[in-house]
Amino acid sequence: MGLCFPCPGESAPPTPDLEEKRAKLAEAAERRQKEAASRGILHVQSVQEKRKKKEKIEKQIATSGPPPEGGLRWTVS
């Protein structure tokens, strides 16, 4: 057993173009991210909707600013 070298009369197999290789790697990375994001989740769509709703609420809170002076006040006695 040893390293496998091409026979003297044969040429090496063609290597993929650099752009093709990058495209395949990018596709594989995107596929892995999607699989990792949905791993262990039965209803992926509902989880995504909840996440978007939560982000929307957080954005509304951030843009609304501080509460007015007439808001709730806590006192400890």
Backbone as ProteinMPNN parsed JSONL, in Angstrom:
{"seq_chain_A": "MGLCFPCPGESAPPTPDLEEKRAKLAEAAERRQKEAASRGILHVQSVQEKRKKKEKIEKQIATSGPPPEGGLRWTVS", "coords_chain_A": {"N_chain_A": [[0.838, -1.172, 0.0], [0.487, 2.125, -0.81], [1.078, 5.461, -1.919], [-1.09, 6.58, -4.473], [-0.264, 7.014, -7.69], [-0.68, 8.505, -10.914], [-0.637, 6.483, -13.858], [2.252, 6.268, -16.025], [1.552, 6.802, -18.729], [-0.868, 8.056, -18.574], [-2.742, 11.068, -18.087], [-3.125, 13.475, -15.451], [-6.236, 13.729, -13.665], [-8.613, 16.237, -14.665], [-8.684, 19.353, -12.953], [-11.149, 21.168, -11.134], [-12.386, 24.382, -12.212], [-11.321, 27.445, -10.699], [-13.313, 29.325, -10.029], [-15.622, 27.725, -10.189], [-15.092, 25.954, -8.133], [-15.135, 27.685, -5.905], [-17.816, 28.494, -6.006], [-19.144, 26.061, -5.519], [-18.211, 25.52, -2.943], [-19.326, 27.699, -1.572], [-22.074, 27.17, -1.882], [-22.239, 24.778, -0.457], [-21.569, 25.676, 2.093], [-23.74, 27.381, 2.661], [-25.805, 25.503, 2.664], [-25.053, 23.922, 4.849], [-25.346, 25.816, 6.912], [-28.129, 26.267, 6.862], [-29.045, 23.698, 7.546], [-27.933, 23.451, 10.098], [-29.261, 25.492, 11.414], [-31.857, 24.562, 11.504], [-31.743, 22.231, 12.902], [-33.057, 19.822, 15.02], [-35.484, 21.105, 15.273], [-38.912, 20.928, 14.896], [-40.956, 22.397, 13.603], [-39.95, 24.49, 11.535], [-40.735, 26.778, 10.132], [-42.578, 28.097, 11.849], [-40.918, 28.788, 13.964], [-39.195, 30.596, 12.733], [-41.037, 32.631, 12.114], [-41.781, 33.456, 14.693], [-39.33, 34.441, 15.584], [-38.943, 36.605, 13.837], [-41.131, 38.194, 14.578], [-40.46, 38.781, 17.223], [-38.109, 40.269, 16.828], [-39.214, 42.447, 15.486], [-40.827, 43.582, 17.469], [-38.857, 44.272, 19.353], [-37.483, 46.165, 17.866], [-39.455, 48.149, 17.611], [-39.688, 48.93, 20.265], [-37.14, 49.966, 20.691], [-37.124, 52.163, 18.948], [-39.154, 53.736, 19.953], [-38.307, 55.091, 22.171], [-37.609, 56.41, 25.548], [-39.964, 55.695, 28.224], [-42.849, 57.802, 28.934], [-43.133, 60.358, 31.556], [-45.345, 59.82, 33.109], [-45.474, 57.128, 33.564], [-45.341, 53.798, 35.051], [-44.347, 53.527, 38.455], [-42.07, 52.247, 40.788], [-42.009, 51.471, 44.17], [-40.293, 50.835, 47.176], [-40.998, 49.743, 50.343]], "CA_chain_A": [[0.0, 0.0, 0.0], [1.252, 3.358, -0.897], [0.384, 6.547, -2.591], [-1.549, 6.224, -5.807], [0.173, 7.961, -8.703], [-1.198, 8.131, -12.229], [0.275, 5.711, -14.698], [3.083, 7.165, -16.833], [0.918, 7.176, -19.976], [-2.111, 8.769, -18.312], [-2.593, 12.422, -17.542], [-3.853, 13.664, -14.194], [-7.616, 14.153, -13.905], [-8.726, 17.703, -14.701], [-9.111, 19.984, -11.702], [-12.228, 22.126, -11.412], [-12.021, 25.788, -12.324], [-11.291, 28.101, -9.387], [-14.629, 29.917, -9.79], [-16.552, 26.628, -9.932], [-14.777, 25.43, -6.803], [-15.636, 28.658, -4.932], [-19.281, 28.439, -6.025], [-19.553, 24.827, -4.838], [-17.941, 25.685, -1.515], [-20.311, 28.639, -1.038], [-23.34, 26.455, -1.802], [-22.137, 23.808, 0.632], [-21.599, 26.417, 3.354], [-25.116, 27.816, 2.875], [-26.582, 24.31, 2.998], [-24.719, 23.548, 6.229], [-25.948, 26.785, 7.821], [-29.569, 25.993, 6.926], [-29.227, 22.459, 8.295], [-27.603, 23.7, 11.501], [-30.285, 26.363, 11.984], [-33.108, 23.829, 11.698], [-31.485, 20.956, 13.574], [-33.812, 19.592, 16.238], [-36.717, 21.889, 15.278], [-39.925, 20.25, 14.094], [-41.677, 23.372, 12.787], [-38.962, 25.535, 11.248], [-41.435, 27.985, 9.691], [-43.149, 28.798, 13.001], [-39.805, 29.359, 14.73], [-38.738, 31.783, 12.0], [-42.046, 33.669, 12.279], [-41.662, 33.964, 16.061], [-38.093, 35.217, 15.655], [-39.184, 37.871, 13.141], [-42.056, 38.963, 15.4], [-39.706, 39.264, 18.375], [-37.221, 41.328, 16.345], [-40.048, 43.6, 15.164], [-41.218, 44.187, 18.745], [-37.659, 44.898, 19.922], [-37.191, 47.355, 17.055], [-40.438, 49.161, 17.976], [-39.334, 49.418, 21.599], [-35.929, 50.773, 20.571], [-37.412, 53.41, 18.25], [-40.144, 54.536, 20.683], [-37.605, 55.918, 23.151], [-37.934, 56.134, 26.952], [-41.383, 55.877, 28.544], [-43.16, 59.144, 29.457], [-43.025, 60.515, 33.015], [-46.537, 59.309, 33.774], [-45.432, 55.675, 33.553], [-45.379, 53.113, 36.34], [-43.227, 53.778, 39.366], [-41.936, 51.229, 41.812], [-41.506, 51.954, 45.462], [-40.021, 49.761, 48.131], [-41.171, 50.285, 51.688]], "C_chain_A": [[0.879, 1.23, 0.0], [0.417, 4.422, -1.549], [0.027, 6.118, -4.003], [-1.142, 7.324, -6.772], [-0.412, 7.545, -10.037], [-0.148, 7.357, -13.011], [1.052, 6.66, -15.607], [2.39, 7.611, -18.131], [-0.352, 7.995, -19.777], [-1.819, 10.172, -17.784], [-3.435, 12.511, -16.265], [-5.284, 14.1, -14.504], [-7.726, 15.68, -13.876], [-9.233, 18.245, -13.37], [-10.199, 20.994, -12.033], [-11.698, 23.559, -11.45], [-12.127, 26.442, -10.945], [-12.653, 28.71, -9.051], [-15.665, 28.841, -9.48], [-16.348, 26.081, -8.526], [-15.31, 26.37, -5.72], [-17.154, 28.611, -4.847], [-19.785, 27.197, -5.282], [-19.335, 24.932, -3.332], [-18.955, 26.628, -0.864], [-21.673, 27.96, -0.884], [-23.338, 25.47, -0.632], [-22.207, 24.515, 1.987], [-23.018, 26.883, 3.673], [-25.999, 26.641, 3.296], [-26.318, 23.878, 4.441], [-25.35, 24.508, 7.23], [-27.448, 26.549, 7.963], [-29.839, 24.743, 7.75], [-28.963, 22.674, 9.78], [-28.679, 24.55, 12.169], [-31.56, 25.59, 12.29], [-32.913, 22.497, 12.415], [-32.273, 20.873, 14.875], [-35.111, 20.367, 16.325], [-37.718, 21.206, 14.364], [-40.629, 21.199, 13.139], [-40.777, 24.58, 12.554], [-39.661, 26.851, 10.909], [-41.98, 28.778, 10.881], [-42.046, 29.44, 13.851], [-39.29, 30.618, 14.055], [-39.731, 32.928, 12.156], [-41.964, 34.286, 13.675], [-40.427, 34.847, 16.212], [-38.281, 36.585, 14.995], [-40.101, 38.774, 13.962], [-41.334, 39.569, 16.599], [-38.778, 40.405, 17.973], [-38.009, 42.596, 16.046], [-40.45, 44.332, 16.441], [-40.029, 44.903, 19.376], [-37.307, 46.182, 19.174], [-38.16, 48.482, 17.404], [-40.116, 49.765, 19.336], [-38.123, 50.342, 21.518], [-36.222, 52.119, 19.915], [-38.382, 54.297, 19.02], [-39.483, 55.432, 21.729], [-38.016, 55.579, 24.576], [-39.427, 56.375, 27.208], [-41.646, 57.29, 29.086], [-43.123, 59.159, 30.988], [-44.221, 59.921, 33.75], [-46.582, 57.795, 33.846], [-45.488, 55.081, 34.95], [-44.137, 53.438, 37.165], [-43.247, 52.713, 40.445], [-41.396, 51.861, 43.079], [-41.324, 50.768, 46.386], [-40.168, 50.376, 49.514], [-40.717, 49.311, 52.733]], "O_chain_A": [[1.871, 1.329, 0.723], [-0.796, 4.287, -1.706], [0.77, 5.375, -4.643], [-1.632, 8.449, -6.673], [-0.621, 6.355, -10.276], [1.056, 7.554, -12.845], [0.564, 7.744, -15.927], [2.64, 8.727, -18.586], [-0.86, 8.575, -20.737], [-0.804, 10.421, -17.133], [-4.342, 11.707, -16.047], [-5.516, 14.774, -15.507], [-6.999, 16.337, -13.131], [-10.111, 17.653, -12.742], [-10.173, 21.609, -13.099], [-10.702, 23.893, -10.809], [-12.942, 26.027, -10.122], [-13.102, 28.62, -7.909], [-16.502, 29.029, -8.597], [-17.309, 25.782, -7.817], [-15.874, 25.911, -4.727], [-17.722, 28.679, -3.757], [-20.74, 27.276, -4.509], [-20.17, 24.49, -2.543], [-19.394, 26.39, 0.261], [-22.351, 28.151, 0.125], [-24.327, 25.352, 0.091], [-22.83, 24.01, 2.921], [-23.457, 26.794, 4.82], [-26.841, 26.778, 4.184], [-27.244, 23.515, 5.166], [-25.836, 24.08, 8.278], [-27.981, 26.623, 9.07], [-30.761, 24.726, 8.565], [-29.684, 22.142, 10.625], [-28.981, 24.361, 13.347], [-32.272, 25.926, 13.237], [-33.858, 21.714, 12.515], [-32.166, 21.752, 15.73], [-35.789, 20.303, 17.35], [-37.423, 20.933, 13.2], [-40.876, 20.846, 11.986], [-40.838, 25.566, 13.288], [-39.229, 27.917, 11.349], [-41.855, 30.002, 10.915], [-42.24, 30.527, 14.394], [-38.981, 31.602, 14.727], [-39.322, 34.079, 12.314], [-42.065, 35.504, 13.822], [-40.47, 35.877, 16.885], [-37.833, 37.602, 15.526], [-39.877, 39.982, 14.037], [-41.564, 40.726, 16.951], [-38.669, 41.399, 18.692], [-37.535, 43.699, 16.318], [-40.418, 45.561, 16.49], [-40.173, 46.018, 19.877], [-36.883, 47.165, 19.78], [-37.754, 49.641, 17.488], [-40.255, 50.972, 19.534], [-38.076, 51.373, 22.189], [-35.621, 53.124, 20.294], [-38.434, 55.501, 18.769], [-40.066, 56.441, 22.125], [-38.694, 54.576, 24.802], [-40.069, 57.155, 26.505], [-40.739, 57.908, 29.643], [-43.087, 58.109, 31.629], [-44.099, 59.556, 34.92], [-47.628, 57.227, 34.159], [-45.667, 55.808, 35.927], [-43.037, 53.601, 36.637], [-44.304, 52.331, 40.948], [-40.464, 52.665, 43.059], [-42.11, 49.82, 46.372], [-39.549, 51.394, 49.824], [-40.793, 49.606, 53.926]]}, "name": "protein", "num_of_chains": 1, "seq": "MGLCFPCPGESAPPTPDLEEKRAKLAEAAERRQKEAASRGILHVQSVQEKRKKKEKIEKQIATSGPPPEGGLRWTVS"}
